[in-house]
């Protein structure tokens, strides 16, 4: 599987003066984008690696939103439905399948197509021995975003290190509960796109990081209750929420973003403000959702919660 593509690198000179009085230095960031945009169901992406979560046998469109000659390379069944538009059918067998979109001169995109296990396979709160628990039978306020998940992505030692996007791997979103493999998650493509956007803003602001630390991604309803979260309708259990912090030095705690010599809530406030400013941009409207800052406890350092529920929420 080819994942090199074309990396569009740019030197961004960002002089950001914080309340603490420091000045961030320029950083060189790689956007890891190709020279074209692809529409995949409800989402669009220009990243050289992108993921899509589908059910067995599901048909889905792939459309290039640019002129020029493009082609697909994949073992999946597909047919051309228009200029730079195809209808692809997922196989009946669960797993991950590569679909490569080849551009004329502006790189290639690798689409990781994850064929999920349908939700109906969940029996008495378990899926292949993995404890998931029970989802509410009634959507909160009859909102579609609280409908039962369509299916679960199977995570194994063989696929957990796969990149879902250029900077985020499958294993970052697995629930922290103790269990053997296989494990299962629910994950939305829009959350992945949002995390890439947040990471780009972090780098633009002068905080070089190859990824964001996902302290908590998907949570099974069982695990969500086990850790004392009384929110039955937590967005974590629907796969579109993540608790994140910047950890470029890999010490498992929020970096000192305000340069005061310690990791504390003020650093989470810096990250919160970077994300909050995105809400002022009209193009960011598809990614609005929950945004909250959390302080340190005896179990974890400061972090920021993000989700893409579709309506702004603060707490």
DRENKOL-944471 format. One record per residue (C-alpha): residue in one letter; z negated, x, y negated. Coordinates in nm, 4 decimals, always signed. Layout:
! DRENKOL-944471
<type = A, zz = Z, xx = X, yy = Y> .
...
END
This chain:
! DRENKOL-944471
<type = X, zz = +0.0000, xx = +0.0000, yy = +0.0000> .
<type = X, zz = +0.1035, xx = +0.1459, yy = -0.3296> .
<type = X, zz = -0.1509, xx = +0.1090, yy = -0.6098> .
<type = X, zz = -0.0553, xx = +0.3802, yy = -0.8522> .
<type = X, zz = +0.1850, xx = +0.1804, yy = -1.0758> .
<type = X, zz = +0.2089, xx = +0.2733, yy = -1.4396> .
<type = X, zz = -0.1101, xx = +0.3372, yy = -1.6326> .
<type = X, zz = -0.0672, xx = +0.2681, yy = -2.0005> .
<type = X, zz = -0.3139, xx = +0.5022, yy = -2.1645> .
<type = X, zz = -0.4047, xx = +0.4841, yy = -2.5296> .
<type = X, zz = -0.6315, xx = +0.6922, yy = -2.7473> .
<type = X, zz = -0.8399, xx = +0.4453, yy = -2.9437> .
<type = X, zz = -1.0280, xx = +0.5842, yy = -3.2390> .
<type = X, zz = -1.3219, xx = +0.3552, yy = -3.2824> .
<type = X, zz = -1.5901, xx = +0.4325, yy = -3.5346> .
<type = X, zz = -1.8582, xx = +0.1788, yy = -3.4680> .
<type = X, zz = -2.1807, xx = +0.2123, yy = -3.6613> .
<type = X, zz = -2.4700, xx = +0.0312, yy = -3.5006> .
<type = X, zz = -2.7895, xx = -0.0907, yy = -3.6565> .
<type = X, zz = -2.9479, xx = +0.2260, yy = -3.5241> .
<type = X, zz = -2.7143, xx = +0.4286, yy = -3.7446> .
<type = X, zz = -2.5146, xx = +0.6201, yy = -3.4807> .
<type = X, zz = -2.1392, xx = +0.6624, yy = -3.4831> .
<type = X, zz = -1.9461, xx = +0.6257, yy = -3.1588> .
<type = X, zz = -1.6881, xx = +0.8911, yy = -3.0814> .
<type = X, zz = -1.3251, xx = +0.8221, yy = -2.9856> .
<type = X, zz = -1.2652, xx = +0.7562, yy = -2.6180> .
<type = X, zz = -0.9464, xx = +0.7626, yy = -2.4166> .
<type = X, zz = -0.9095, xx = +0.4537, yy = -2.2038> .
<type = X, zz = -0.6515, xx = +0.3491, yy = -1.9480> .
<type = X, zz = -0.5586, xx = -0.0186, yy = -1.9580> .
<type = X, zz = -0.4112, xx = -0.0014, yy = -1.6058> .
<type = X, zz = -0.1449, xx = -0.2542, yy = -1.6978> .
<type = X, zz = +0.2203, xx = -0.2799, yy = -1.6117> .
<type = X, zz = +0.4973, xx = -0.3698, yy = -1.8529> .
<type = X, zz = +0.5251, xx = -0.7334, yy = -1.7481> .
<type = X, zz = +0.3077, xx = -1.0430, yy = -1.7054> .
<type = X, zz = +0.2794, xx = -1.2525, yy = -1.3913> .
<type = X, zz = +0.1679, xx = -1.6141, yy = -1.3708> .
<type = X, zz = -0.0340, xx = -1.6895, yy = -1.0561> .
<type = X, zz = -0.1369, xx = -2.0541, yy = -1.0301> .
<type = X, zz = -0.3604, xx = -2.1103, yy = -1.3363> .
<type = X, zz = -0.3921, xx = -1.7434, yy = -1.4345> .
<type = X, zz = -0.1718, xx = -1.4760, yy = -1.5895> .
<type = X, zz = -0.2136, xx = -1.1026, yy = -1.5397> .
<type = X, zz = -0.0523, xx = -0.7738, yy = -1.6381> .
<type = X, zz = -0.2911, xx = -0.5555, yy = -1.4371> .
<type = X, zz = -0.1361, xx = -0.3229, yy = -1.1801> .
<type = X, zz = -0.3752, xx = -0.4705, yy = -0.9215> .
<type = X, zz = -0.4698, xx = -0.8381, yy = -0.9102> .
<type = X, zz = -0.6168, xx = -1.0689, yy = -0.6474> .
<type = X, zz = -0.5541, xx = -1.4266, yy = -0.5475> .
<type = X, zz = -0.7715, xx = -1.6462, yy = -0.3227> .
<type = X, zz = -0.5877, xx = -1.9086, yy = -0.1174> .
<type = X, zz = -0.6340, xx = -2.1286, yy = +0.1874> .
<type = X, zz = -0.4463, xx = -2.0855, yy = +0.5162> .
<type = X, zz = -0.0906, xx = -2.2122, yy = +0.4810> .
<type = X, zz = -0.1291, xx = -2.2757, yy = +0.1070> .
<type = X, zz = +0.1855, xx = -2.2454, yy = -0.1031> .
<type = X, zz = +0.1546, xx = -2.0882, yy = -0.4450> .
<type = X, zz = +0.3994, xx = -1.9899, yy = -0.7207> .
<type = X, zz = +0.4582, xx = -1.6375, yy = -0.8495> .
<type = X, zz = +0.6417, xx = -1.6246, yy = -1.1809> .
<type = X, zz = +0.7366, xx = -1.3242, yy = -1.3962> .
<type = X, zz = +0.7105, xx = -1.4162, yy = -1.7640> .
<type = X, zz = +0.9721, xx = -1.1583, yy = -1.8661> .
<type = X, zz = +1.3470, xx = -1.1181, yy = -1.8433> .
<type = X, zz = +1.4986, xx = -0.8580, yy = -1.6171> .
<type = X, zz = +1.5451, xx = -0.8045, yy = -1.2450> .
<type = X, zz = +1.2259, xx = -0.8281, yy = -1.0415> .
<type = X, zz = +1.1705, xx = -0.8353, yy = -0.6687> .
<type = X, zz = +0.8945, xx = -0.8953, yy = -0.4130> .
<type = X, zz = +0.7954, xx = -0.6798, yy = -0.1178> .
<type = X, zz = +0.5586, xx = -0.8472, yy = +0.1276> .
<type = X, zz = +0.5146, xx = -0.9639, yy = +0.4844> .
<type = X, zz = +0.4368, xx = -1.3128, yy = +0.3534> .
<type = X, zz = +0.6909, xx = -1.5942, yy = +0.3715> .
<type = X, zz = +0.8503, xx = -1.6730, yy = +0.0368> .
<type = X, zz = +1.1562, xx = -1.8329, yy = -0.1192> .
<type = X, zz = +1.3147, xx = -1.8031, yy = -0.4618> .
<type = X, zz = +1.2610, xx = -2.1120, yy = -0.6780> .
<type = X, zz = +1.4153, xx = -1.9941, yy = -1.0047> .
<type = X, zz = +1.4840, xx = -1.6892, yy = -1.2155> .
<type = X, zz = +1.1956, xx = -1.4481, yy = -1.1521> .
<type = X, zz = +1.0064, xx = -1.7260, yy = -0.9790> .
<type = X, zz = +0.9128, xx = -1.7563, yy = -0.6121> .
<type = X, zz = +0.7129, xx = -1.9870, yy = -0.3895> .
<type = X, zz = +0.4952, xx = -1.7928, yy = -0.1485> .
<type = X, zz = +0.3197, xx = -1.9341, yy = +0.1568> .
<type = X, zz = -0.0053, xx = -1.7922, yy = +0.2868> .
<type = X, zz = -0.0280, xx = -1.7311, yy = +0.6608> .
<type = X, zz = -0.2580, xx = -1.9355, yy = +0.8806> .
<type = X, zz = -0.4728, xx = -1.6347, yy = +0.9724> .
<type = X, zz = -0.7600, xx = -1.5268, yy = +0.7486> .
<type = X, zz = -0.7474, xx = -1.1815, yy = +0.5933> .
<type = X, zz = -0.5945, xx = -0.9915, yy = +0.3028> .
<type = X, zz = -0.2202, xx = -0.9480, yy = +0.2596> .
<type = X, zz = -0.0377, xx = -0.7279, yy = +0.0107> .
<type = X, zz = +0.2378, xx = -0.8594, yy = -0.2116> .
<type = X, zz = +0.4067, xx = -0.6046, yy = -0.4357> .
<type = X, zz = +0.5994, xx = -0.7114, yy = -0.7435> .
<type = X, zz = +0.8605, xx = -0.4550, yy = -0.8406> .
<type = X, zz = +0.9819, xx = -0.4272, yy = -1.1978> .
<type = X, zz = +1.3085, xx = -0.2653, yy = -1.3122> .
<type = X, zz = +1.1533, xx = +0.0190, yy = -1.5117> .
<type = X, zz = +0.8047, xx = -0.0894, yy = -1.6083> .
<type = X, zz = +0.5999, xx = -0.0358, yy = -1.2953> .
<type = X, zz = +0.4843, xx = -0.2379, yy = -0.9985> .
<type = X, zz = +0.1962, xx = -0.4767, yy = -0.9454> .
<type = X, zz = +0.0052, xx = -0.5100, yy = -0.6191> .
<type = X, zz = -0.1247, xx = -0.8601, yy = -0.5539> .
<type = X, zz = -0.4059, xx = -0.8793, yy = -0.3003> .
<type = X, zz = -0.3695, xx = -1.2206, yy = -0.1356> .
<type = X, zz = -0.6982, xx = -1.3182, yy = +0.0335> .
<type = X, zz = -0.6616, xx = -1.5996, yy = +0.2852> .
<type = X, zz = -0.9998, xx = -1.7686, yy = +0.2900> .
<type = X, zz = -1.1887, xx = -1.9545, yy = +0.5593> .
<type = X, zz = -1.1903, xx = -2.3251, yy = +0.4615> .
<type = X, zz = -1.5213, xx = -2.4709, yy = +0.3442> .
<type = X, zz = -1.5136, xx = -2.7214, yy = +0.6321> .
<type = X, zz = -1.5873, xx = -2.4346, yy = +0.8719> .
<type = X, zz = -1.9393, xx = -2.4109, yy = +0.7266> .
<type = X, zz = -2.1737, xx = -2.5633, yy = +0.9850> .
<type = X, zz = -2.5422, xx = -2.6336, yy = +0.9228> .
<type = X, zz = -2.5458, xx = -2.3756, yy = +0.6454> .
<type = X, zz = -2.3936, xx = -2.0938, yy = +0.8527> .
<type = X, zz = -2.0482, xx = -1.9397, yy = +0.8762> .
<type = X, zz = -1.9929, xx = -1.7049, yy = +1.1721> .
<type = X, zz = -2.3638, xx = -1.6249, yy = +1.1764> .
<type = X, zz = -2.3841, xx = -1.5592, yy = +0.8005> .
<type = X, zz = -2.6346, xx = -1.7817, yy = +0.6242> .
<type = X, zz = -2.4861, xx = -1.9565, yy = +0.3237> .
<type = X, zz = -2.7067, xx = -2.2628, yy = +0.2884> .
<type = X, zz = -2.6171, xx = -2.6026, yy = +0.1467> .
<type = X, zz = -2.4181, xx = -2.6986, yy = -0.1592> .
<type = X, zz = -2.5022, xx = -3.0140, yy = -0.3559> .
<type = X, zz = -2.3096, xx = -3.3139, yy = -0.2256> .
<type = X, zz = -2.2580, xx = -3.4513, yy = -0.5774> .
<type = X, zz = -2.0938, xx = -3.2536, yy = -0.8615> .
<type = X, zz = -2.3176, xx = -3.2052, yy = -1.1652> .
<type = X, zz = -2.2261, xx = -3.4761, yy = -1.4186> .
<type = X, zz = -1.9120, xx = -3.5334, yy = -1.2083> .
<type = X, zz = -1.7586, xx = -3.2176, yy = -1.3555> .
<type = X, zz = -1.4729, xx = -3.0730, yy = -1.1454> .
<type = X, zz = -1.6124, xx = -2.7198, yy = -1.1800> .
<type = X, zz = -1.8991, xx = -2.8328, yy = -0.9535> .
<type = X, zz = -1.6777, xx = -2.9611, yy = -0.6730> .
<type = X, zz = -1.7400, xx = -2.7923, yy = -0.3411> .
<type = X, zz = -1.5733, xx = -2.4493, yy = -0.3102> .
<type = X, zz = -1.2379, xx = -2.4577, yy = -0.1292> .
<type = X, zz = -1.3209, xx = -2.1666, yy = +0.0967> .
<type = X, zz = -1.4893, xx = -1.8338, yy = +0.1572> .
<type = X, zz = -1.3519, xx = -1.4799, yy = +0.1433> .
<type = X, zz = -1.4508, xx = -1.2766, yy = +0.4478> .
<type = X, zz = -1.5943, xx = -0.9327, yy = +0.3654> .
<type = X, zz = -1.5884, xx = -0.6608, yy = +0.6308> .
<type = X, zz = -1.6471, xx = -0.2840, yy = +0.6378> .
<type = X, zz = -1.2690, xx = -0.2478, yy = +0.6454> .
<type = X, zz = -1.1953, xx = -0.4438, yy = +0.3269> .
<type = X, zz = -1.5101, xx = -0.4242, yy = +0.1118> .
<type = X, zz = -1.3840, xx = -0.1216, yy = -0.0838> .
<type = X, zz = -1.0544, xx = -0.2837, yy = -0.1790> .
<type = X, zz = -0.9857, xx = -0.3042, yy = -0.5501> .
<type = X, zz = -0.9545, xx = -0.6656, yy = -0.6629> .
<type = X, zz = -0.8415, xx = -0.5494, yy = -1.0058> .
<type = X, zz = -0.8016, xx = -0.1928, yy = -1.1355> .
<type = X, zz = -1.1766, xx = -0.1455, yy = -1.1935> .
<type = X, zz = -1.3632, xx = -0.3873, yy = -0.9649> .
<type = X, zz = -1.4034, xx = -0.3761, yy = -0.5873> .
<type = X, zz = -1.4738, xx = -0.6560, yy = -0.3422> .
<type = X, zz = -1.8163, xx = -0.5192, yy = -0.2451> .
<type = X, zz = -1.9451, xx = -0.5538, yy = -0.6021> .
<type = X, zz = -1.9550, xx = -0.9335, yy = -0.5667> .
<type = X, zz = -2.1299, xx = -0.9706, yy = -0.2300> .
<type = X, zz = -2.4697, xx = -1.1425, yy = -0.2313> .
<type = X, zz = -2.7627, xx = -0.9028, yy = -0.1951> .
<type = X, zz = -2.9139, xx = -1.0858, yy = +0.1032> .
<type = X, zz = -2.9731, xx = -0.8809, yy = +0.4174> .
<type = X, zz = -2.7192, xx = -0.9538, yy = +0.6904> .
<type = X, zz = -2.4701, xx = -0.8030, yy = +0.9292> .
<type = X, zz = -2.0941, xx = -0.8207, yy = +0.8836> .
<type = X, zz = -1.8901, xx = -1.0230, yy = +0.8326> .
<type = X, zz = -2.0216, xx = -1.1484, yy = +0.5014> .
<type = X, zz = -1.8710, xx = -1.4195, yy = +0.2851> .
<type = X, zz = -1.8264, xx = -1.4843, yy = -0.0840> .
<type = X, zz = -1.6765, xx = -1.7358, yy = -0.3232> .
<type = X, zz = -1.4907, xx = -1.5776, yy = -0.6121> .
<type = X, zz = -1.2650, xx = -1.7008, yy = -0.8919> .
<type = X, zz = -0.9739, xx = -1.5023, yy = -1.0278> .
<type = X, zz = -1.0708, xx = -1.5900, yy = -1.3850> .
<type = X, zz = -1.4047, xx = -1.4110, yy = -1.3543> .
<type = X, zz = -1.2240, xx = -1.0924, yy = -1.2496> .
<type = X, zz = -0.9911, xx = -1.1139, yy = -1.5483> .
<type = X, zz = -1.2860, xx = -1.1727, yy = -1.7787> .
<type = X, zz = -1.4737, xx = -0.8700, yy = -1.6469> .
<type = X, zz = -1.1671, xx = -0.6519, yy = -1.7047> .
<type = X, zz = -1.1505, xx = -0.7791, yy = -2.0638> .
<type = X, zz = -1.5209, xx = -0.7081, yy = -2.1174> .
<type = X, zz = -1.4814, xx = -0.3570, yy = -1.9741> .
<type = X, zz = -1.1921, xx = -0.2942, yy = -2.2099> .
<type = X, zz = -1.4093, xx = -0.3985, yy = -2.5058> .
<type = X, zz = -1.6892, xx = -0.1716, yy = -2.3862> .
<type = X, zz = -1.4507, xx = +0.1249, yy = -2.3810> .
<type = X, zz = -1.2989, xx = +0.0336, yy = -2.7164> .
<type = X, zz = -1.6482, xx = +0.0357, yy = -2.8654> .
<type = X, zz = -1.6933, xx = +0.3975, yy = -2.7619> .
<type = X, zz = -1.8844, xx = +0.3534, yy = -2.4346> .
<type = X, zz = -1.6706, xx = +0.5173, yy = -2.1645> .
<type = X, zz = -1.7188, xx = +0.3435, yy = -1.8300> .
<type = X, zz = -1.4938, xx = +0.3169, yy = -1.5262> .
<type = X, zz = -1.6420, xx = -0.0198, yy = -1.4285> .
<type = X, zz = -1.9340, xx = -0.2487, yy = -1.5026> .
<type = X, zz = -2.2387, xx = -0.2603, yy = -1.2781> .
<type = X, zz = -2.2393, xx = -0.6062, yy = -1.1191> .
<type = X, zz = -2.6081, xx = -0.6595, yy = -1.0512> .
<type = X, zz = -2.5439, xx = -1.0070, yy = -0.9160> .
<type = X, zz = -2.2053, xx = -1.1634, yy = -0.8455> .
<type = X, zz = -2.1752, xx = -1.4334, yy = -0.5819> .
<type = X, zz = -2.4986, xx = -1.5804, yy = -0.4508> .
<type = X, zz = -2.5144, xx = -1.8039, yy = -0.1503> .
<type = X, zz = -2.7172, xx = -2.1198, yy = -0.2173> .
<type = X, zz = -2.9628, xx = -1.9883, yy = +0.0430> .
<type = X, zz = -3.0081, xx = -1.6547, yy = -0.1370> .
<type = X, zz = -3.0168, xx = -1.8169, yy = -0.4798> .
<type = X, zz = -3.3131, xx = -2.0272, yy = -0.3681> .
<type = X, zz = -3.4771, xx = -1.7367, yy = -0.1837> .
<type = X, zz = -3.5003, xx = -1.5273, yy = -0.5022> .
<type = X, zz = -3.6735, xx = -1.8124, yy = -0.6821> .
<type = X, zz = -3.3797, xx = -1.9474, yy = -0.8809> .
<type = X, zz = -3.4415, xx = -2.3197, yy = -0.9096> .
<type = X, zz = -3.0995, xx = -2.3895, yy = -1.0614> .
<type = X, zz = -2.9226, xx = -2.5881, yy = -0.7908> .
<type = X, zz = -2.5977, xx = -2.5697, yy = -0.9838> .
<type = X, zz = -2.6030, xx = -2.1982, yy = -1.0646> .
<type = X, zz = -2.2533, xx = -2.0749, yy = -1.1470> .
<type = X, zz = -2.3217, xx = -1.7737, yy = -0.9248> .
<type = X, zz = -2.2941, xx = -1.9990, yy = -0.6205> .
<type = X, zz = -1.9492, xx = -2.1116, yy = -0.7343> .
<type = X, zz = -1.8210, xx = -1.7569, yy = -0.7727> .
<type = X, zz = -1.7465, xx = -1.7493, yy = -1.1436> .
<type = X, zz = -2.0575, xx = -1.5745, yy = -1.2784> .
<type = X, zz = -2.1819, xx = -1.2166, yy = -1.2901> .
<type = X, zz = -2.4907, xx = -1.0385, yy = -1.4204> .
<type = X, zz = -2.3640, xx = -0.7103, yy = -1.5603> .
<type = X, zz = -2.4612, xx = -0.3951, yy = -1.7434> .
<type = X, zz = -2.2994, xx = -0.0677, yy = -1.8447> .
<type = X, zz = -2.3918, xx = +0.2172, yy = -1.6099> .
<type = X, zz = -2.1537, xx = +0.5068, yy = -1.6693> .
<type = X, zz = -2.4094, xx = +0.7642, yy = -1.5494> .
<type = X, zz = -2.4694, xx = +0.5757, yy = -1.2197> .
<type = X, zz = -2.8485, xx = +0.5578, yy = -1.2398> .
<type = X, zz = -2.8560, xx = +0.1816, yy = -1.1663> .
<type = X, zz = -2.9889, xx = +0.0841, yy = -1.5067> .
<type = X, zz = -2.8348, xx = -0.0135, yy = -1.8397> .
<type = X, zz = -2.7061, xx = +0.2841, yy = -2.0366> .
<type = X, zz = -2.8622, xx = +0.3725, yy = -2.3692> .
<type = X, zz = -2.5989, xx = +0.1950, yy = -2.5780> .
<type = X, zz = -2.7893, xx = +0.2057, yy = -2.9064> .
<type = X, zz = -2.8716, xx = +0.5779, yy = -2.8659> .
<type = X, zz = -3.2464, xx = +0.5412, yy = -2.9152> .
<type = X, zz = -3.3304, xx = +0.7468, yy = -2.6072> .
<type = X, zz = -3.4265, xx = +0.4631, yy = -2.3744> .
<type = X, zz = -3.2857, xx = +0.1696, yy = -2.1821> .
<type = X, zz = -3.4295, xx = -0.1509, yy = -2.3212> .
<type = X, zz = -3.3340, xx = -0.5028, yy = -2.4387> .
<type = X, zz = -3.1661, xx = -0.3605, yy = -2.7486> .
<type = X, zz = -2.8988, xx = -0.2114, yy = -2.5213> .
<type = X, zz = -2.8353, xx = -0.5495, yy = -2.3605> .
<type = X, zz = -2.8047, xx = -0.6883, yy = -2.7142> .
<type = X, zz = -2.5239, xx = -0.4395, yy = -2.7865> .
<type = X, zz = -2.3323, xx = -0.5580, yy = -2.4800> .
<type = X, zz = -2.4055, xx = -0.9225, yy = -2.5600> .
<type = X, zz = -2.2671, xx = -0.8812, yy = -2.9129> .
<type = X, zz = -1.9493, xx = -0.7138, yy = -2.7864> .
<type = X, zz = -1.8809, xx = -1.0104, yy = -2.5599> .
<type = X, zz = -1.9908, xx = -1.2679, yy = -2.8159> .
<type = X, zz = -1.7334, xx = -1.1382, yy = -3.0635> .
<type = X, zz = -1.4598, xx = -1.2178, yy = -2.8124> .
<type = X, zz = -1.5422, xx = -1.5873, yy = -2.8559> .
<type = X, zz = -1.4000, xx = -1.5638, yy = -3.2090> .
<type = X, zz = -1.0555, xx = -1.4771, yy = -3.0698> .
<type = X, zz = -0.8262, xx = -1.7766, yy = -2.9972> .
<type = X, zz = -0.6639, xx = -1.5953, yy = -2.7028> .
<type = X, zz = -1.0053, xx = -1.5688, yy = -2.5350> .
<type = X, zz = -1.0499, xx = -1.9471, yy = -2.5030> .
<type = X, zz = -0.9670, xx = -1.9616, yy = -2.1275> .
<type = X, zz = -1.2631, xx = -1.7321, yy = -2.0575> .
<type = X, zz = -1.5416, xx = -1.9092, yy = -2.2453> .
<type = X, zz = -1.8553, xx = -1.9977, yy = -2.0558> .
<type = X, zz = -2.2150, xx = -1.8956, yy = -2.0210> .
<type = X, zz = -2.3437, xx = -1.5896, yy = -2.2050> .
<type = X, zz = -2.7076, xx = -1.4826, yy = -2.1998> .
<type = X, zz = -2.9139, xx = -1.1684, yy = -2.2477> .
<type = X, zz = -3.1975, xx = -1.0851, yy = -2.0071> .
<type = X, zz = -3.4788, xx = -0.8373, yy = -2.0555> .
<type = X, zz = -3.6277, xx = -0.5933, yy = -1.8061> .
<type = X, zz = -3.8709, xx = -0.6927, yy = -1.5322> .
<type = X, zz = -4.0488, xx = -0.4937, yy = -1.2636> .
<type = X, zz = -3.7438, xx = -0.5522, yy = -1.0411> .
<type = X, zz = -3.4510, xx = -0.4769, yy = -1.2752> .
<type = X, zz = -3.3500, xx = -0.3434, yy = -1.6135> .
<type = X, zz = -3.1852, xx = -0.5386, yy = -1.8971> .
<type = X, zz = -2.8525, xx = -0.7099, yy = -1.8321> .
<type = X, zz = -2.6132, xx = -0.9739, yy = -1.9608> .
<type = X, zz = -2.5000, xx = -1.2860, yy = -1.7766> .
<type = X, zz = -2.1388, xx = -1.3989, yy = -1.8126> .
<type = X, zz = -1.9528, xx = -1.6875, yy = -1.6517> .
<type = X, zz = -1.6258, xx = -1.8707, yy = -1.7038> .
<type = X, zz = -1.7391, xx = -2.2321, yy = -1.6621> .
<type = X, zz = -1.4946, xx = -2.3457, yy = -1.9316> .
<type = X, zz = -1.7381, xx = -2.4521, yy = -2.2036> .
<type = X, zz = -1.9641, xx = -2.2289, yy = -2.4163> .
<type = X, zz = -2.3262, xx = -2.2149, yy = -2.3038> .
<type = X, zz = -2.6180, xx = -2.0100, yy = -2.4352> .
<type = X, zz = -2.9809, xx = -1.9830, yy = -2.3272> .
END
